[in-house]
Amino acid sequence: MTERVVLAYSGGLDTSVAIGWIGEATGAEVIAVAVDVGQGGEDLETIRQRALDCGAVEAYVADARDEFAAEYCMPALQANALYMNAYPLVSAVSRPVITKHLVTAAKKFGATTVAHGCTGKGNDQVRFEVGIQTLGPDLKCIAPVRDLALTREKAIDYAEKNNLPIATTKKNPYSIDQNVWGRAVETGYLEDIWNAPTKDVYDYTDDPTFSPAPDTAIITFKEGIPVAIDGQAVTPLEAIQIMNRRAGSQGVGRIDIVEDRLVGIKSREIYEAPGAMALIIAHQELENVTIEREQARFKKTVGQRWTELVYDGQWFSPLKKSLDAFILDTQKMVNGEIRLEMHGGRATVTGRRSETSLYDFNLATYDEGDTFDQSQARGFIELFGMSSKVASARDQRLGL
């Protein structure tokens, strides 16, 4: 029986050429798998037909947008996941759902190998292959660009020689990865880190210098998940899409960062994540209102570790699973509404309302109705500073 390889297929030049390239290099039949995570562009049927026209024996397409939003983006939101305090895991959080569908297709079509289009320099090779070997321990992995020496020049020559139904001469100056959670842009002109991004880099966001009138959204959360916007019920996917549009029109969510890659190099990345950043800002503030202080402090540590694990391709790891349980527990009381004003590239919280709030007006007020017993403060301060006071007395006695 002929070996079969499942290929993560985007419909672009490299993965279209990889169908025949893999076949010639390995003698295997290729099953192309396209997964829709909200990246837009061509419809899945067009991509499926192109895969068949390029020589795939089967083409499997999956609309994973709702699954991606609910099961991958929402946990990232609940964790307030920002790698290096800036990047909301746009690409990293999409790889596990794509991997899941690749492994499912491999089992369905009897494939022994999974192929992806990553280079040997990036993070995604790790994310895909660690995920694949975790979900499908018996599967092998290959990367045509990395393992079979498929360069862009070779890809263009191969496509032209074999009359493949794809554009072969148009060269985008950037490497772009996008989904409903955001958009990542790198390479080309951006590799000189002194160069400012030009207007053509951006697509999800409008120039914040020329914003329309301020836009105010009221976002309702239940257990850390957005369930309504301006009183209208939404699914997780709809919440992201609506906030992408509204925050994007205000230029919210532009990120320019020199990032520490998993493979040990620094890389300049431009991200656009208007919906993700607006929702994270709102969610963080609702947590400030509803989560107890020590729990909130520890959650920041857990959220940071969760973010690093996901960035490093460890979505399916035991530690990630354990951290999920803690984060979910913290979200039980994260219920209520946040009023968010978006304008000029910024999203600013201007109001909070929650039935599970820990904010007590009568304790917080300095006006009439104050129920805080200020006479207790003196004794509290004496005890709170006791250890430092004793240590300082010792140091002074020893002349330190």
N, C-alpha and C positions, 0 to 999 in steps of 0.2 A: 504494500500500500504506500502511495506517495505521501511523503511528509507534508504537513501543512503548517503554515505560519500565519498568525493573526497580526495584522499591521494596524497600528493606530494611524488613522487616515484623516487628513485635514482637507484634501481636495486641491492642495497647492502643488507647486512644481516638485519639491523634494520627495514628498510621500507618493505622488503619482508615479514618478520615475522609479521609486523604490520598489514598486510592485514587480516590474520586470527585472530590475537589478537584483532583487532577492532571489527571484526565480532562477536567473542565470548563474548566480553565485552559489546557490545551495541546492538547486534542483527541486525545490519545494513549491507547492501551490500556495497562493497568497489569498487570504480572506481579509478584505478591507473593512475596518470598523470605524465608523464616524459617530462621535458622541456630541450632541448639542447641549452645551452648557450656557447658552445665551450669547454666543460669540457673534451672532448676526451674520451678514453676508449672504452667500448663496443658500438656497433651501436644500434640505437633506436629500431630497430625491435627485436633484441635479448632481450633487456630490456622489451619491450612490451609483448613478449611471456612469459618471466619469471613471469611477474605480473599475467598473466592469469593462468599460472601453479601453482602459489601460492594462487589462489582462488579469484582473482579479477573478478567481473562480466563484467567489461569493462576495456580496457586499451587504454588511449589516449596519443599520442605522438605528440610533437610539435618541429619543427626545428625553434628555435627563434634566431639563431646566427646573422643573418643580422639585425633583429629588435633590438636585444640587443646592437649590436655595434653602430648602427645609432642613436637609440632613448634613450639610457641609457649611454653608454660609451662616446659618443661624447659630451653630455652636461657636463659630468664629466671633460672631457678634456678642454672644453671651460671655465669651472669654475676653472681650475687648482686645482682640488679637491685633497687635501692631508690632511687627518685627522692627527692631532698632527704634522703637517708639514712633514709627512713621508709616511702615508699609503694611497694609491690611491683607497680606497673603493672597493677593489676586490670583497668581498662578499656582502657588503651593496648595491652596485649598481645593483647586479643581482637579488636581492630579489623582487623588484617591478615587473620585467617582468615575473618572475615565478608566483608571486601572481596573476597577470593579467590573466595568462593562467589557473590557478587553479579556479578562479572565473568564467571564461568563461566556463570551463568544468562543474562546478557545475550547472550553468544555463542550459547548453546543456543536461545534464543527469538527471536533476531534483533532485540534491542532496541538503540536508539541512545543511550539516556540511562539513567543510574542515579540514583535519588533516595534520600535518607536523611532522617531526622527530626531532625537536629541544628539547634540555634539558631546565630546568628551570633556568639555570645559564648564558646562553649566550644572545647575542644581537638578534639573528635571530628570536627567538620566538616573540619578539616585532615587528620586521620588517614585518614578515608574518601576524601576527594577526591584527596589526593596518591597514595594507594594505587591508586585507580581509574585515574587518568591514567597511572600507571606500568605497571600490568598491562594496561590497555585504552586505549592512547593515542588511539584514535578515539572513545571514549565521552565524552559530555557528562554533567555533573552538575547536579542541581537539589536544593534543600532547601526543601520546602513551607513550613516554619515560618519560614525565613529569606527565601526568594525570592518566595513566593506569599502572604505575610502571613497565614498560618494561625495565629491565636492560639488559646489554649485555649477562650476564650469562643465564638469562631467555630466551633471544632470541636464543642463541645457543641450549639450551635444547629443546625449542619449534620446532626449525628447524629440529633437528635430530629426534625428536619423530614423526613429521609429514612428514618426508622424503621430505622436501622442496628442490627444485633444486638450491641450493646455497652452496658455500663453508662456512662451519661453524666453522672451527677450526683455520684458519689462522687469527692471530690478528696483524693488523698493529699497531706499537707502537705509531703512530701519528693520530690525527684527521685532515683530509685534505679536503679542499673545493677548487675547481678550476673551472675556466672558461677562456674565451679568454682574459679577461682583466688582469688575473693574478692567483696566487695560494697562498692559505693560509694554514699554517701548525702550529699545536699546540698540546699540551698535551705530556704525556710520559716524556721522558728524558729532554725535553725542559722546563718543569715546574720548574726545579731548574734554576733560572735565572743566576747563575754563569756558567752553562754549555754552552760551545760554541757549535754552530750547527755542526753536523757531516755531512759528504758528502752525506749520504743517505737521508738527509732532502730535497735536491734540485733536481729538475727535469727540470724546464723551463730554468735554467741558467747553463752554464759551469763554471768551476773554473776560476775566473779572474786572478789567479796567472799564469796560463799557456795559456794566450790568444793567438789566431792567430794574424796575421798582422792587424794593424788598419783598420777599415772599415768605409768609409765615405759615408753617405747617404744625398741626397738633397731632402728635404721634402717640397712639395708645399701645401700651405694652401689657402683655400678660405673661408672667413668669419669664421675663426677659426677652420675649418675642414680640415684634410689632404685629398687632392684630387689626388695627384700624388707622387710617389717616384722615384727619378732618371729619371724623365720625363715620366714615365709610369703611366697612369691613374689607380687609385685604388678606391675601395669602402671603407667605414669605416672599415668593417670587414677585408678586404684584407690588409689595412694599418696596423692594429693591428697585424695580423698574420705575415706579412713580418717583422715588427719591433720586434716582439717576437722572431723570428728566428735569425735575424741579431744581435740585441742587446743581446739576450740570449747567443749566442755563444761567446760574449765578456764578459760575467759575469755581465752585466748591470742589475740593478733592484733588487738586494738582499737587504732586509730590515729586521732588527732584532730590535724589539721594545717591551717595556713594556707599554701596551696600557690601557687607561682608558675606560673600558667597560660601556655601557649604564646602566647596572644593578648595577653599583657602585663599582665593584671590579677591580683590576688591573690584567691583563693577559699578559703573554709573548707570542708574536706572531712572526712567521717567514713568511715573504711574498716574493714572486718572481713576479715581474711585469715588465719584460724587455721592452715590447712594450709600456705599459702605461707610464713608467717613461721616456723613450726616447722621446715619443711624447709630454709629459708634458713639459720637458726641452726645446724642440724646440718651442712649442707653447708659453711658457712664454717669451722667448726671442723675438719672433715676436711681441708679445704684447708690449714689451719694445720699439720697433721701431715704432709702429703704433698707440698706445693709448696715448692720452693727459695726462699730469702728474696728475692733480686732479682726473680725471676719473679713471686713473690707481690705484691711492691710495685708492679710495673708492671701486673699484672693489675687491681689496684684502680683504676688510672687508666683502663685500657681498659674495665673494667666500668662505671665512671661515665659514660664517653662513650657506651658502648653503651646505657645506660639513658636518657640524654638523647635519643639518636637515636630510640629506640622511643617515648618519651614525646611527642616532636615529630612523630610520624607518618612516620618515615623507615625503617620496617622493610625496605622493598625497595631501599634505597639502596646504592650501591657501597661506601661506607664501612662501613655495617652488615655487609655481606657479608664484608669484609676482617677486621673485628673478630671476627666469628663464627669465622673460621679460627684466629685467635690463641687465643680462649677455648677452642675445642675441643681445641687442642694442649695447653693447660694441664691439661686434665681427664684425660689418659691415665693418670695415677697416682693419681687421686682415687678410690681404692678402699678399702673397709673398712666398719667398723661404728661408729656413734655411739649411745651411750646417752643418751636425752633424757628428763629428768624435767619433767613439765608440772603446774603447780599454781598457783592464785591469780593467774592472768593472766600467768605467766612460763613460759618454756621454757628450761631450763638443761641444758647438756651436763655429764654426770657421768662419762662414760667414752668412750675412743677406742681403736680396735683396727684395725690395718691391716698387710697384708703388704707394702705399698708405702710404708710410713712412712719418714720421714727422722729420726724421733726415735730416737736411740741411747742406750739406758739407761746403757751403760758410759761414754759421754762426759758424760752429764748428771748422774750420781750423784755425791754428795759422800762416799759411804760406800766400803767395800771394793769392789774391782773397778774403781775409777776409772781410765780409760785416757787421760784428758786430761793432757797434759804442761804443767803450770802454769808451768814455767820459760820457755816460749815467750812468755808474756804480756807480760813487760817490753819485749822488743824490738818486739812488735806495737804496744804503746801508743806507744812512741817514734816509730815510723814513721807510725802512724795520726794522731797529733797534729802531725806535722812542719809541714804547711802553715800551720796556725793559729799555731804557735809562731813561725815565721819572720815571718808577717804582724804578729803582736803586737809582736815585737822592733822591726820597722820603725816601727810607730805610736808606740811609746814613745820611740824615738830622735828622731822628729819632733815629739814633744809632743802627739800627737793623742789 
